[in-house]
Amino acid sequence: MPKSEANPSEHSGSLLESHKGYDPRVIFFYFALTVLLLILAGGLAYQQLFKTETYHERERVQSQRRVLVPGPRGNIYARDGTTILVGNRPRFSVVLYLDELKSEFLREARIIKKNYGKSDMPEAALREMPFSRMSRVSVVQRYLDAVNKIIDRSEKVDAASLARHFGDQLLLPYKLIDDLTGPEYARLIEGLPVRSPLQVYTSSTRFYPFGSSAAHALGFVRVNEELNVEDFPGEDLATFKMKGTIGKDGLEKTFDSQLQGEAGGTIFRVDPAGYKVNPPLEKRLPLQGKNLVSSLDIDLQLAAEQTIGDQVGAAVAIDVATGEVLTLVSKPDYNLTDFSPRVSTATYAAIQAQGGEFNRALSGLYPPGSTYKILTSIAALRRGAITPDASIIDCDGFLQKFNRRFVCYNGLGHHHDVLLRQAIAESCDIYFNEAGWLTKPEGLAEEARRFHFDRRTGIELPGETRGMLVPDNAWKERTKNEKWFPGDTANMSMGQGFVLVTPLQMACFTASVARGEVFTQPTLIHQPNRPRQKSESIGLTPEQRAALIEGMEACTLPPKGTARNITTIEIQRVPGVRIAGKTGTAQVSTKAGMINIAWFICFAPVENPEIAIAVALEGDTLGEEFGGGRNAGPVASAILKKYFEKKNRAAASPFQPAKGK
């Protein structure tokens, strides 16, 4: 039978049928899958090629920890550069390194859990038991018992403190016993194994060799969580910091950034539970802060403090040429040792109750009394209201003027023809009342501002008052809505009424008068070979200035000088030294009534002034005879005696005195 030829249309149909086996949906699925795989592969390649560093960095941050330890603070020296006023002493504590006890904690937890499992406690209650916390307390107490046995104590673990430390400060040593005694330290050093998680840890705490001496100048520190860290890596790591200190008063506060030590640090790798693994990755030792050499002379400081004793007040001594503060005393004071490392609530309350924290030298505001007559003299001389050799008044013990009676402190009077020298030496109130009226209140106020009585001195200490007051007509009208009366001028001329100054201001004023200028910038920092200060001239002629200084020297001499005790009483005498001074007694109102403020200002030697002093003491008994010559003078005398003793001893010594660093 002959073959029939194939039909082209049938052939084409069979091809179409065969292609019908490829479902378009399947094709799309495989296509999409291929694209997805390519994207995943590309992403993986991108992560491997470009994100490796990011993941490494993340892993580093998660697996590393940084521990910072504060550096010891710098020392504060007296002006000789060798006597330490503030230093550091070692403080010994028993510590336990919890991060080395992981296996012990786990083992103890299993034992405790097993023991509880044998009890009749319900399963639900068992699941709620804090076995990990219990195990930590148990293990730590065993170590503490070992310490107790060595030093004969019976300390117990504070579970709450341990839990906080474990949660927040695992890599820091946990203190079991703080501030060991010397014998305890010796026994533990001998009794503890060398390689043990239990160690004696040494830190530093502030040390004050002279206790309360110069407390207000030196200041104190308090615990601080912020540390001074310079160029140490790991800022992005979880950081464990041991507490440091920060200056809170005095030089400790003003120069805190200089005294602060530089923190040391260690970087560790940790496991997921936070325990250390492997040796430290990086380590740097802490560095001590920079030292500070103060201007204080501790011998003069102690002499002043011992003479003041339990009295209330202040004393400041200044180097006339440089303005360096040699002595800064404020009484009552406080023992700086009580603040190291921290002051108790009871002790701090007692200090505040007696006013010990208040710095009377630069924040105590007092009427200056008759010491202000030196300023009145300068104002009157410069304005031609008085002359050195002409009397302006006869003093019979009182003066009737402006429809009122003005009384001199000396009821018998100073008799006729009172001259400037006598008026200063004997502190004649009537003379200075008249000088004030002739000078006028505006002249007195202008002169006070010229000597910077209306502003802070700028000493490098926190807390200097802004409350000093130079009154005048405008001030009284503005603040009291009252007219200025002649009695106000009389009061102002004698340093009474509205005038308020600080002992530091009076010391600066005295140094300026000694130097023949109007301003002395005080400083508590010693600088060897510091240049002599220079400010505006006092503005007196040689004759006028000579009369002023002669009057101040006569004040310290018999027969009638109000400070003659300083040269006539043996215990106060400073042999071979001429002293120019001025006493003052001011009345102030207290809750208990009126009391006296005793003042004495002076400089010496008269012929070449080196040291200027201001002393202000508060009388504490109403009606008590309390005055500048009797009470404040001996304090200045003690400072002067010690100053010239040291100077004479140094001059006689074949060796050069120590220079400040």
C-alpha positions in Angstrom: 0.0 0.0 0.0 1.5 3.2 -1.0 2.7 5.6 1.8 0.6 8.6 2.1 2.3 11.9 2.6 2.2 13.7 5.9 0.0 16.6 6.3 2.0 19.7 7.2 -0.8 21.1 9.3 -0.9 17.9 11.4 2.9 18.1 12.0 2.7 21.6 13.1 -0.2 20.7 15.5 1.9 17.9 17.1 4.7 20.4 17.8 2.3 22.7 19.4 1.0 19.8 21.5 4.5 18.9 22.6 5.2 22.5 23.8 2.1 22.5 25.8 4.0 20.4 28.4 5.9 23.6 29.6 3.6 25.4 31.9 4.3 29.2 31.9 3.8 29.3 35.6 6.6 26.9 36.1 8.8 28.8 33.9 8.0 32.0 35.9 8.6 30.2 39.2 12.1 29.1 38.1 12.9 32.5 36.7 11.9 34.2 40.0 13.8 31.6 42.0 16.9 32.2 39.9 16.6 35.9 40.4 16.1 35.5 44.2 19.2 33.2 44.4 21.2 35.8 42.5 20.1 38.5 44.9 20.9 36.4 47.9 24.3 35.5 46.5 25.0 39.1 45.6 23.9 40.2 49.1 26.1 37.6 50.7 29.0 38.7 48.5 28.4 42.3 49.5 28.3 41.4 53.2 31.5 39.5 52.9 33.3 42.1 50.8 32.0 45.3 52.3 30.4 44.6 55.7 33.0 42.4 57.3 34.5 45.3 59.2 31.1 46.4 60.6 30.4 42.9 61.9 33.9 42.7 63.4 33.4 46.1 65.1 30.0 44.9 66.5 31.5 41.7 67.8 34.3 43.7 69.4 31.9 46.0 71.2 29.8 43.1 72.4 32.8 41.0 73.6 35.1 43.6 75.2 34.9 45.7 78.3 36.9 48.6 79.6 37.9 49.2 83.2 39.1 52.6 84.3 41.0 53.4 87.5 41.5 57.0 88.7 45.0 58.5 89.0 46.0 60.0 92.3 45.7 63.8 92.7 48.6 66.1 92.8 50.0 67.4 96.0 49.6 70.9 97.4 52.7 72.4 98.9 53.5 75.3 101.2 55.5 78.1 99.7 58.8 76.4 100.5 58.0 73.8 97.9 58.8 70.9 100.2 56.2 71.0 103.0 53.1 69.0 101.9 49.8 70.7 103.0 47.7 68.2 101.0 48.9 64.8 99.8 47.8 61.3 99.4 48.0 58.3 101.7 47.4 54.6 100.8 44.0 53.2 101.7 43.9 49.4 102.1 40.8 47.3 101.5 40.0 43.6 101.2 38.5 43.0 97.8 37.2 39.9 96.0 37.4 39.6 92.2 34.0 38.2 91.4 34.8 37.7 87.7 37.3 34.9 88.7 34.6 32.9 90.6 32.3 31.8 87.7 32.9 28.1 88.2 32.5 28.4 92.0 29.2 30.2 91.6 27.8 27.6 89.2 28.9 24.7 91.4 27.4 26.3 94.5 24.2 27.0 92.7 23.9 23.3 91.7 24.5 22.2 95.3 21.9 24.6 96.7 19.4 23.6 94.0 20.0 19.9 94.7 19.5 20.4 98.5 16.3 22.3 98.0 15.1 19.6 95.6 15.2 17.1 98.4 12.9 19.2 100.4 9.1 19.2 100.4 9.0 22.6 98.6 6.5 22.6 95.7 7.9 22.5 92.2 6.5 25.9 91.3 8.2 27.5 94.3 11.4 25.8 93.4 11.4 27.3 90.0 11.1 30.8 91.6 14.1 30.3 93.9 17.0 32.7 93.1 19.7 30.0 93.2 22.3 32.1 91.4 22.0 35.0 93.8 22.0 32.6 96.8 25.1 30.9 95.5 27.0 34.2 95.1 26.2 35.2 98.7 27.3 31.8 100.0 30.6 31.8 98.1 31.4 35.4 99.0 30.6 34.8 102.6 33.1 31.9 102.7 35.9 34.2 101.4 34.8 36.8 103.9 34.9 34.3 106.7 38.5 33.5 105.8 39.4 37.2 106.2 37.4 37.4 109.4 39.5 34.6 110.8 42.8 36.3 109.9 42.0 39.7 111.3 39.6 38.7 114.1 36.4 40.3 112.8 32.8 39.0 112.2 31.8 40.8 109.1 28.7 39.7 107.0 28.0 40.0 103.3 25.6 42.7 102.4 23.4 40.7 99.9 21.8 43.8 98.3 25.2 45.5 97.8 26.6 42.3 96.3 23.7 42.0 93.9 24.1 45.6 92.7 27.9 45.2 92.2 27.4 41.9 90.4 24.9 43.4 88.0 26.6 46.7 87.3 30.3 46.4 88.2 31.3 42.8 87.7 34.7 43.5 86.4 35.6 45.8 89.3 36.9 44.4 92.7 34.1 44.0 95.2 35.1 45.5 98.6 34.6 43.2 101.5 36.3 45.4 104.2 37.3 49.0 103.6 40.1 51.1 105.3 42.1 48.4 107.1 44.2 49.3 110.1 48.0 48.8 109.9 48.0 45.6 111.9 45.1 44.1 109.9 46.9 45.0 106.7 50.1 43.3 107.9 48.2 40.1 108.9 46.4 39.8 105.6 49.5 40.4 103.5 51.1 37.5 105.4 48.0 35.3 105.5 46.4 35.5 102.1 47.6 33.3 99.1 49.4 35.2 96.4 47.2 33.8 93.6 43.7 34.2 94.9 40.6 36.1 93.9 40.8 37.5 97.5 43.4 40.4 97.6 44.4 43.5 99.6 43.6 46.4 97.3 45.5 49.7 97.6 43.9 53.0 96.6 44.8 56.5 97.5 42.8 59.0 99.6 43.5 62.6 100.5 45.8 63.2 103.4 46.0 66.5 105.4 49.2 66.5 107.6 48.1 69.7 109.4 44.5 68.7 110.1 42.3 71.8 110.2 45.1 74.3 109.4 44.3 76.5 106.4 41.1 74.4 105.8 39.3 77.2 104.0 42.2 78.0 101.7 43.0 74.3 100.9 39.5 73.0 100.6 38.4 69.3 100.3 37.3 66.8 97.7 34.3 64.6 97.3 33.6 61.3 95.4 33.2 61.7 91.7 32.2 59.2 89.0 33.7 61.1 86.1 37.4 60.4 85.5 40.1 62.3 83.6 40.8 60.0 80.6 43.4 61.1 78.0 43.8 59.2 74.7 42.8 55.8 76.0 40.9 53.6 73.5 37.6 52.0 74.0 35.2 54.9 74.4 32.5 52.9 72.6 32.9 49.9 75.0 30.9 49.2 78.1 33.0 50.8 80.8 33.4 50.0 84.4 34.8 53.0 86.4 36.2 53.0 89.9 35.2 56.3 91.7 37.6 59.2 91.7 37.4 62.6 93.5 36.6 66.1 92.6 37.6 69.4 94.3 34.6 70.9 96.1 36.2 73.9 97.9 39.3 76.0 98.2 42.4 75.4 96.0 41.2 71.8 95.6 38.2 73.2 93.6 39.8 76.1 91.8 42.7 74.0 90.5 40.9 70.7 90.2 41.8 70.2 86.5 45.5 70.6 87.4 45.4 68.4 90.5 43.3 65.7 88.9 45.2 62.5 88.1 45.0 60.8 84.7 43.0 57.6 84.8 44.6 54.3 83.9 42.7 51.6 82.1 42.5 47.9 81.0 40.5 46.4 78.2 39.3 42.8 78.6 37.6 40.2 76.5 34.5 38.7 78.2 32.3 35.7 77.7 28.5 36.0 77.1 27.9 36.1 80.9 30.3 39.0 81.3 33.2 37.1 82.9 36.8 37.9 81.9 38.5 35.5 79.5 42.2 35.6 78.4 44.8 38.2 79.6 44.1 41.9 79.1 44.1 43.2 75.5 45.4 46.6 76.5 46.6 48.2 79.8 47.8 51.6 81.0 48.8 52.7 84.5 47.1 55.7 86.1 49.2 58.9 86.4 49.3 61.4 89.3 48.1 64.9 88.8 50.3 68.0 88.7 51.5 69.4 92.0 50.6 72.9 93.2 52.8 75.2 95.2 50.7 77.6 97.3 51.8 80.9 98.7 50.9 79.9 102.3 53.6 79.9 104.9 52.5 77.1 107.3 54.6 78.5 110.2 52.8 81.8 110.0 49.5 80.1 109.5 49.9 78.0 112.6 51.1 80.9 114.7 47.9 82.9 113.8 45.6 80.0 114.3 47.1 79.1 117.7 46.8 82.7 118.9 43.2 83.1 117.7 42.3 79.8 119.5 38.6 79.4 119.9 37.7 83.0 119.1 35.6 83.7 116.0 37.1 85.8 113.2 39.8 85.9 110.5 43.4 86.9 109.8 45.1 87.5 106.5 48.8 88.2 105.9 50.0 89.3 102.5 53.5 89.8 100.9 53.4 93.6 100.2 55.5 93.4 97.0 53.8 90.5 95.3 50.4 90.1 96.8 51.0 86.5 97.7 48.9 85.4 100.6 51.1 84.1 103.4 48.3 83.4 105.9 44.6 83.0 105.5 42.8 82.0 108.7 39.1 81.7 109.3 37.7 80.6 112.7 35.9 78.4 113.5 37.3 75.9 111.0 37.0 72.2 110.4 39.3 69.2 110.3 40.0 68.4 106.6 40.7 64.8 107.6 37.0 64.4 108.4 36.3 64.9 104.7 38.6 62.1 103.6 37.3 60.1 101.9 33.8 61.4 102.8 32.4 63.3 105.7 29.6 61.7 107.8 26.2 63.4 108.1 26.6 64.0 111.8 30.1 65.6 111.4 29.0 67.8 108.6 25.9 68.9 110.6 28.2 69.8 113.6 30.5 71.8 111.3 27.6 73.8 109.9 26.0 74.3 113.3 29.2 76.1 114.6 29.7 78.0 111.3 32.9 76.2 110.5 32.3 76.0 106.8 31.9 79.8 106.4 35.1 81.5 105.2 35.2 84.7 107.2 38.4 85.9 105.5 36.7 86.5 102.2 33.0 86.3 102.9 32.7 87.7 106.3 31.3 91.3 106.0 32.1 93.6 108.9 32.1 97.4 109.5 35.9 98.2 109.5 35.7 100.6 112.5 38.6 102.9 113.0 40.9 101.1 110.6 38.9 102.9 107.9 40.3 106.2 109.3 43.3 105.5 107.1 41.2 105.7 104.0 39.4 108.8 105.4 42.9 110.4 105.9 43.9 109.7 102.3 40.7 111.0 100.9 40.9 114.2 103.0 44.6 114.8 102.2 44.1 114.3 98.5 41.2 116.8 98.4 42.9 119.4 100.6 40.3 119.0 103.4 43.2 118.5 105.8 46.9 119.0 105.9 49.5 117.2 107.9 50.5 120.1 110.1 47.3 122.0 110.7 44.6 121.2 113.2 41.0 121.1 112.0 39.3 120.6 115.3 39.7 120.7 119.1 38.6 117.5 120.8 37.0 117.8 124.2 35.5 114.4 124.1 32.4 115.5 122.1 31.3 117.9 119.5 27.9 119.7 119.2 27.0 120.1 115.5 24.1 119.7 113.2 21.8 119.8 116.2 23.2 116.7 117.7 26.1 115.6 120.0 28.9 113.6 118.4 31.0 111.7 121.0 34.6 110.6 120.9 35.5 107.2 122.2 37.8 108.9 124.6 35.4 110.8 126.8 38.2 113.0 128.2 39.0 114.2 124.7 42.3 114.7 122.9 42.5 118.4 123.8 43.5 121.2 121.5 45.2 121.3 118.1 44.8 117.7 117.2 47.0 117.0 114.2 46.8 114.1 111.7 49.6 112.0 113.3 48.0 112.2 116.8 44.5 111.6 115.4 45.6 108.4 113.8 47.8 107.2 116.7 45.1 107.9 119.3 42.1 107.3 117.0 40.3 110.6 117.6 36.7 110.2 116.5 35.9 113.9 116.5 38.9 114.7 114.2 37.8 112.1 111.6 34.1 113.2 111.9 35.3 116.7 110.9 37.6 115.3 108.2 34.7 113.4 106.7 32.4 116.4 106.6 35.1 118.4 104.9 35.8 115.7 102.4 32.0 115.0 101.9 30.4 111.6 101.4 31.0 111.6 97.7 34.8 112.1 98.2 34.9 109.3 100.8 33.0 106.9 98.5 35.1 107.8 95.5 38.3 107.1 97.4 36.9 103.8 98.7 36.2 102.7 95.1 39.6 103.8 94.0 41.0 101.3 96.6 38.6 98.6 95.2 36.4 98.4 98.3 33.3 98.0 96.0 34.4 94.8 94.3 35.8 91.4 94.9 39.6 91.0 95.2 39.7 88.2 92.6 41.6 85.7 94.8 41.7 82.2 93.4 39.1 80.8 95.8 35.4 80.1 95.4 32.8 81.9 97.5 34.2 85.4 97.8 31.3 87.6 98.7 29.8 90.3 96.5 28.2 92.1 99.4 31.0 94.6 100.3 29.4 98.0 100.5 30.6 101.6 99.7 27.6 103.8 100.6 26.8 107.3 99.3 23.8 109.6 98.8 22.5 107.8 95.7 22.8 104.4 97.3 20.8 105.4 100.4 18.1 107.0 98.3 17.9 104.0 96.0 18.0 101.2 98.7 16.4 102.9 101.7 14.4 105.7 100.2 16.0 108.0 102.7 18.1 111.2 102.6 21.8 111.2 103.5 22.5 112.9 106.9 25.6 114.4 108.4 25.5 111.5 110.9 25.9 109.1 108.0 29.1 110.9 106.9 30.4 110.8 110.5 29.8 107.1 110.7 31.3 106.5 107.3 34.5 108.5 108.2 35.0 106.1 111.2 34.2 102.9 109.3 30.8 102.5 110.9 27.2 102.8 109.7 26.7 101.2 106.3 30.3 100.4 105.3 31.0 96.7 105.0 34.4 95.1 104.1 36.0 91.7 104.4 39.3 90.9 106.2 40.9 90.0 102.9 40.0 93.4 101.5 41.5 95.2 104.5 44.7 93.1 104.1 44.9 94.2 100.4 44.2 97.8 101.4 47.0 97.7 104.0 49.5 96.2 101.5 48.5 98.9 99.0 49.1 101.7 101.5 52.4 100.2 102.5 53.5 100.2 98.8 52.1 103.6 98.1 49.5 102.4 95.6 45.7 101.8 95.4 45.4 98.1 94.6 46.9 94.8 95.6 45.9 91.7 93.7 46.0 88.8 96.2 47.1 85.3 95.1 47.4 82.0 96.8 49.9 80.6 94.3 53.6 80.9 94.9 55.8 82.0 92.1 59.5 82.3 92.8 60.9 85.7 91.7 57.4 87.0 91.1 57.7 90.6 89.9 56.6 93.4 92.2 53.0 94.5 91.8 52.3 97.9 90.3 49.1 99.9 90.3 47.9 103.5 90.4 49.8 105.7 92.8 48.2 106.5 96.1 48.3 110.1 95.1 49.9 111.7 98.2 52.8 114.0 98.4 55.9 112.7 100.2 55.0 115.0 103.1 51.4 113.7 103.3 52.4 110.1 103.0 55.1 110.6 105.7 52.5 112.0 108.1 50.1 109.1 107.4 52.8 106.5 108.1 54.2 108.3 111.1 50.7 108.3 112.6 50.3 104.6 112.0 53.7 103.9 113.6 52.8 106.1 116.6 49.7 103.9 116.9 51.9 101.0 117.9 54.1 103.1 120.4 53.7 104.4 123.9 52.5 106.5 125.5 49.1 106.8 123.8 49.1 104.6 120.7 46.0 102.4 120.7 48.1 99.4 119.7 51.0 100.1 122.0 50.7 96.6 123.5 52.4 95.3 120.4 55.6 97.0 121.3 55.3 97.3 125.1 54.2 93.9 126.2 57.1 91.5 126.1 55.2 88.5 124.7 54.0 90.7 121.7 57.2 92.6 121.0 58.9 92.0 117.7 62.5 93.1 118.5 64.2 95.5 116.1 61.1 95.9 113.8 59.2 99.1 113.3 55.5 98.5 112.8 52.8 100.8 111.3 49.3 99.9 112.4 45.8 101.0 113.1 43.3 99.5 115.6 39.5 99.5 115.1 36.5 98.5 117.1 33.1 98.4 115.4 29.6 97.6 116.8 27.3 95.1 115.1 23.9 93.9 115.9 23.3 90.2 116.4 20.2 88.2 117.6 21.6 88.4 121.1 22.3 92.1 120.9 25.2 94.4 120.1 28.7 93.0 120.1 32.1 94.4 119.2 34.3 93.6 116.2 38.0 94.0 117.0 40.2 95.0 114.1 43.9 95.5 113.7 45.8 96.3 110.4 49.5 96.7 110.1 52.6 96.4 107.9 56.3 96.1 108.7 59.0 97.1 108.6 58.0 100.7 108.3 61.1 101.7 106.3 60.8 98.9 103.7 57.4 97.1 104.1 57.4 93.4 103.4 54.3 92.0 105.1 50.8 93.4 105.6 48.2 92.0 108.0 44.5 92.4 108.7 42.8 90.7 111.7 39.1 90.9 112.6 37.6 89.1 115.6 34.0 88.8 116.7 33.3 89.5 120.4 31.0 86.9 121.8 30.1 88.4 125.2 27.8 91.4 125.3 29.3 94.4 127.1 32.8 92.8 127.2 35.7 95.1 126.7 36.8 93.9 123.3 38.9 95.9 121.0 41.5 96.0 118.3 44.6 96.6 120.4 43.6 94.2 123.2 42.3 91.3 121.1 43.2 91.6 117.4 46.7 93.0 118.0 48.2 89.8 119.6 47.3 87.8 116.5 49.1 90.2 114.2 52.0 90.2 116.6 52.3 86.4 116.5 52.4 86.5 112.7 55.0 89.2 112.7 57.2 87.5 115.3 57.2 84.2 113.3 57.8 86.0 110.0 60.9 87.9 111.3 62.2 85.0 113.3 62.3 82.9 110.1 63.8 85.8 108.1 66.6 86.3 110.7 67.2 82.6 110.9 67.6 82.3 107.2 69.9 85.3 107.1 72.1 83.8 109.8 72.2 80.4 108.1 75.1 79.5 105.8 72.6 77.6 103.6 70.2 79.2 101.2 66.5 78.9 102.2 64.5 76.4 100.1 63.0 77.9 97.0 59.5 77.1 95.8 59.3 74.6 93.0 
